[in-house]
Amino acid sequence: MNLTSADVRKVASLARLKVTDEDVNSLLGDLSAILEYVDVLNEVDTTGIEPMVHAVELHNVLRTDVLRESLPREAALQNAPRTDGKYFLVPTIIEG
């Protein structure tokens, strides 16, 4: 598959990444190599093989949920770098 700079920019946009022209050229080679490898994997005969979600079985080890009193709002906000007295104030990370 031949990727173009426009393809790389589209993927970067979908991932919400800002890329420079230098980045695009570098990523073009990297993404092409990844797609070539996936193409090699497509040659493997998987007839009769059941798809797996993970290569190894995973078991979550979680504690039992126990209802208990939560931290009072004032105590939770006490060491916050920024607050409006009611909520934590954090910087905007997604541009609109």
Number of C-alpha atoms within 10 A of each C-alpha: 7 8 12 13 13 11 14 21 20 13 13 15 12 9 9 11 11 9 14 10 10 9 12 18 14 12 17 19 12 12 15 16 12 11 14 14 11 11 12 10 10 10 8 8 8 9 6 6 7 6 8 8 7 7 7 7 7 8 6 5 6 6 6 6 6 6 6 6 6 7 9 8 11 11 9 12 17 11 9 12 9 13 13 8 11 9 13 12 12 10 6 7 6 6 5 4
